[in-house]
Amino acid sequence: MSVTVEQEAYEMPADNKKVMLKIDDVHLHSCGVFSNVYKGDLREPYAKKIAIKKSWPEKGERNFEFIFLTGRERSKHKNVIQMIFAFSHNYDNKVCESYVFDYMPNTLAEVIRQKLTDMDIRLYTWQMFAGLKYLEEHKVVHRDLKPVNILVDHDTALLKISDFGSAKIIVKGKANNFYQVTRFYRPPELLQKAMEYSATVDAWSAGCILAEMVKRHVVFPGRDSAHQMKLYCRCFGAPNEQEIKAMRGERLDQELWKFTRGYGLQRLVTEITPEQLQFLKRILVYTPEKRLRGKELLQDPFFRPLFKAGAVRQNGQKISDVITQADYKKACENEDASACRLAQLAKTDTKDQGIPNCEKSNSYENVVTRRSTLIPKEQKMAREIKSKEDNSNDDRRLGSSEDRKSENEAKKKRSTEVASAGKRSDQSSSTGVGKKSVMKSLMQHITSRHHDAHQE
């Protein structure tokens, strides 16, 4: 089903400017536990392909993803997804919030299954770390970096980091939740339950993604946290006392001490070149602060082929069309984020009034930002179930035969849990679509698909 929509929205960055959107060919693109994504063709106020992310946050709650993506009081970055419009609607005490982004046709997970050229691997890696440098300058840690959360337009080679649902402002000396990052990309310090960490966790994940671009499959497919750490120790050897101390986590399991020397990354990624191997050896290290990242990484000789005069991709596209001189200069400068913005985001105990409803006269200037810290029980259960499903899907994609029987049993159990969680969620949410507004048939379709997703 596709429809044409006229919708009043706020233009981002949030400056209280209302615009009328006219969108053609709106249809469901993908759906998840907490949101659905729609694709459409924006006709007014200008023409471009867009994606609309619709979510149903708990009343009065504002997650960090929205706060960051509004782009208030910070410059944009071409390698980080940016919200361009926002609007909301109320349905029987339930709020449907809509975020509009530039449409990106692929995820890196899809592109990786192809055989990437050496130039494209360098090109995507440079952009990924350029985006991470920008986040670190703003004290933001993504905490769920993986190929499916990285959007790309493979025709133009543009890359954007997306999905900030797990992201957080990290303050030195303050404890954080260690159960973050999808297992296959989770750094060793989080596996060891470290509660103090930094942007270096994203650097480890990015290193795993680079290795995956070369191998075209997940490199460390751990079955659980203990097995994930075992895979690291097999590859790199067990961490020594100094490295364990630097990770600030729990003591290493006695069983892992036997891996005094790892067999090396080249055994897992047989396609890796000597240059790629040496580069990754400086990223995938146990001591977090020794991981190569930021300005030093972006200026590394590994990327020299990108910046040679006349460098082109296999399709003939100039590299300078993707990474301009201005991009390179900006990435290699030491830029500090807005002190005002950091102070604003650091607040954790204020109320948030949400997106101004387009039918009201609320102003963004009256919105006080908040980082949501409390998750309803049903949502928390659904999130854990979804995480388990994602990991099991990756196992099946890899064709792993280990623990097949137990995996099937776990799958049946998860299906029962999903159905149960979905029923509880439906009991606590609205089943109607409320009064008709300018969204008309689109909003009816969106609401029904949201409830269908829970039932499935």
Residue pairs with C-beta under 8 A, 6 or more apart in sequence:
1 27
1 28
1 445
2 25
2 26
2 27
3 26
3 27
3 440
3 441
3 442
3 445
4 22
4 23
4 24
4 25
4 26
5 21
5 22
5 23
5 26
5 40
5 438
5 439
5 440
5 442
6 20
6 21
6 22
6 23
6 438
7 20
7 21
7 23
7 87
7 358
7 438
7 439
8 18
8 19
8 20
8 21
8 87
8 358
8 438
9 18
9 19
9 20
9 21
9 85
9 86
9 87
9 98
9 100
9 358
10 16
10 17
10 18
10 19
10 85
10 86
10 87
10 355
10 356
10 358
10 364
11 17
11 18
11 19
11 84
11 85
12 69
12 70
12 71
12 82
12 83
12 84
12 85
12 86
13 70
13 71
13 72
13 73
13 74
14 70
14 71
14 72
14 86
14 364
14 367
15 364
16 363
16 364
16 365
18 358
19 45
19 85
20 44
20 45
21 42
21 44
21 45
21 85
21 87
21 100
22 42
22 43
22 44
23 40
23 41
23 42
23 43
23 50
23 52
24 40
24 41
24 43
25 39
25 40
25 41
26 38
26 39
26 40
26 52
26 442
27 38
27 39
27 40
28 36
28 37
28 38
28 39
28 445
28 449
29 37
29 38
29 39
29 51
30 36
30 37
31 37
31 449
31 450
31 453
32 386
32 453
33 382
33 383
33 385
33 386
33 453
34 55
34 56
34 165
34 379
34 382
34 383
35 53
35 54
35 55
35 56
36 53
36 54
36 446
36 449
36 450
36 453
37 51
37 52
37 53
37 54
38 51
38 52
38 54
38 446
39 49
39 50
39 51
39 52
39 103
40 49
40 50
40 52
41 47
41 48
41 49
41 50
42 48
42 49
42 50
42 100
48 102
48 103
49 102
49 103
50 84
50 100
50 101
50 102
50 103
51 100
51 101
51 102
51 103
51 104
52 98
52 99
52 100
52 101
53 98
53 99
53 100
53 101
54 96
54 97
54 98
54 99
54 446
54 450
55 96
55 97
55 99
56 94
56 95
56 96
56 97
56 429
56 450
57 63
57 95
57 97
57 354
57 372
58 376
58 379
59 93
59 94
59 95
60 351
60 352
60 354
61 352
61 370
61 372
61 374
62 352
62 354
62 369
62 370
62 371
62 372
63 165
63 371
63 372
64 164
64 167
64 168
64 169
64 345
64 371
64 372
65 163
65 164
65 165
65 167
66 97
66 99
66 355
67 345
67 369
67 370
67 371
68 140
68 164
68 167
68 345
69 81
69 82
69 83
69 99
69 164
70 83
70 86
71 82
71 83
72 341
73 338
73 340
73 341
73 344
74 138
74 337
74 338
74 341
76 82
77 130
77 131
77 134
78 158
78 160
78 327
79 127
79 128
79 130
79 131
79 134
79 159
79 160
79 161
80 131
80 134
80 135
80 160
80 161
81 101
81 102
81 104
81 151
81 160
81 161
81 162
82 101
82 102
83 99
83 100
83 101
84 100
84 101
84 102
85 99
85 100
86 97
86 98
86 99
86 100
86 355
87 97
87 98
87 355
87 358
88 95
88 96
88 97
88 98
88 354
88 355
88 356
88 357
88 358
89 95
89 96
89 98
89 357
89 358
89 434
89 437
89 439
89 443
90 96
90 357
90 434
91 430
91 432
91 433
91 434
91 447
92 430
92 432
92 434
93 430
94 429
94 430
95 354
96 443
96 446
96 447
97 354
97 355
101 162
104 151
104 152
104 153
104 158
104 160
104 162
105 153
105 154
105 155
106 151
106 152
106 153
106 154
107 147
107 148
107 149
107 150
107 151
107 152
108 124
108 147
108 148
108 150
108 151
108 152
108 159
108 209
108 213
109 146
109 147
109 148
109 150
111 124
111 152
111 154
112 147
112 212
112 213
112 216
113 216
114 216
115 216
116 124
116 213
116 216
117 313
117 314
118 273
118 305
119 305
119 306
119 311
119 312
119 313
119 314
119 319
120 157
120 313
120 314
121 210
121 213
121 214
121 276
122 302
122 303
122 305
122 306
123 157
123 306
123 313
123 319
123 322
123 323
124 152
124 157
124 159
124 213
125 206
125 210
125 213
125 303
126 298
126 303
126 306
126 323
127 158
127 159
127 322
127 323
128 150
128 159
128 161
128 206
128 209
128 210
129 203
129 206
129 293
129 294
129 297
129 298
130 298
130 327
130 331
131 159
131 160
131 161
132 142
132 145
132 161
132 199
132 202
132 203
132 206
132 293
133 293
133 294
133 295
133 297
133 298
133 331
135 141
135 142
135 161
135 167
135 199
135 202
136 199
136 202
136 293
136 294
137 335
137 336
137 337
138 337
138 341
138 342
139 169
139 170
139 171
139 337
139 342
139 345
140 164
140 167
140 168
140 169
140 170
140 199
141 167
141 168
141 170
141 197
141 198
141 199
141 201
141 202
142 149
142 161
142 164
142 166
142 167
142 202
142 205
143 166
143 167
143 168
143 180
143 181
143 201
143 202
144 163
144 165
144 166
144 167
144 180
144 181
144 182
145 161
145 181
145 185
145 202
145 205
145 206
145 209
146 181
146 182
146 184
146 185
146 205
146 209
147 209
147 212
149 161
149 162
149 163
150 159
150 160
150 161
150 162
150 209
151 159
151 160
151 161
151 162
152 158
152 159
152 160
155 315
156 317
156 321
156 322
157 313
157 317
157 322
158 322
166 180
166 181
168 176
168 371
169 342
169 345
169 346
169 371
170 176
170 197
170 198
170 199
171 346
172 196
172 198
173 196
174 196
175 195
175 196
176 195
176 196
176 197
177 195
178 190
178 193
178 194
178 195
178 197
178 249
179 190
180 186
180 190
180 201
181 187
181 190
181 201
181 205
182 387
182 390
182 391
183 222
183 224
183 225
183 228
183 391
184 208
184 218
184 219
184 220
184 221
184 222
184 228
184 391
184 394
185 204
185 205
185 208
185 209
186 205
186 225
186 228
187 197
187 200
187 201
187 204
187 205
187 288
188 204
188 229
188 232
188 239
188 247
188 249
188 286
189 197
189 201
189 247
189 248
189 249
189 288
190 197
190 201
190 249
191 225
191 228
191 229
191 232
191 249
192 229
192 244
192 247
192 249
192 250
192 252
193 249
193 250
194 247
194 248
194 249
195 248
196 248
197 248
197 288
198 288
198 289
199 293
200 288
200 289
200 291
200 293
201 288
203 283
203 291
203 292
203 293
204 283
204 284
204 288
204 291
206 283
206 293
207 280
207 283
207 284
207 291
208 219
208 220
208 284
210 276
210 279
210 280
210 283
211 219
211 265
211 268
211 269
211 272
211 280
211 284
212 218
212 219
214 269
214 271
214 272
214 276
215 268
215 269
215 271
215 272
216 271
217 398
218 394
218 397
218 398
219 265
219 268
219 269
220 228
220 231
220 232
220 235
220 268
221 231
221 394
221 395
221 398
221 400
222 228
222 229
222 230
222 231
223 395
223 402
223 403
226 253
229 252
229 253
229 256
230 255
230 256
230 259
233 239
233 256
233 259
233 262
234 259
234 262
234 263
235 262
235 263
235 264
235 265
235 267
235 268
236 262
236 265
236 284
236 286
237 259
237 260
237 261
237 262
238 252
238 256
238 257
238 258
238 259
238 260
239 247
239 252
239 286
242 287
243 286
243 287
244 251
244 252
244 286
246 286
246 287
246 288
246 289
247 286
247 287
247 288
265 272
265 277
265 280
265 281
265 284
266 272
266 277
272 280
275 302
276 302
279 292
279 300
279 302
282 291
282 292
283 291
283 292
283 293
283 297
284 291
285 291
292 300
295 331
295 332
295 333
295 334
298 328
298 331
298 332
299 332
305 311
306 319
306 323
307 319
307 323
307 328
310 318
311 318
311 319
311 320
312 318
312 319
313 319
344 369
345 369
345 371
347 368
347 369
347 370
347 371
348 370
348 371
348 373
350 368
350 369
350 370
351 368
351 370
352 367
352 368
352 369
352 370
353 362
353 366
353 367
353 368
354 367
356 362
356 363
356 364
356 367
359 437
375 383
378 421
378 424
378 425
378 428
379 425
381 417
381 421
382 418
382 421
382 422
382 425
385 414
385 417
385 418
385 421
388 410
388 414
389 414
392 407
392 410
392 411
392 414
395 407
418 456
419 455
421 454
422 454
422 455
422 456
425 454
426 451
426 454
426 455
429 451
431 451
432 447
433 443
433 444
433 447
433 448
437 443
439 446
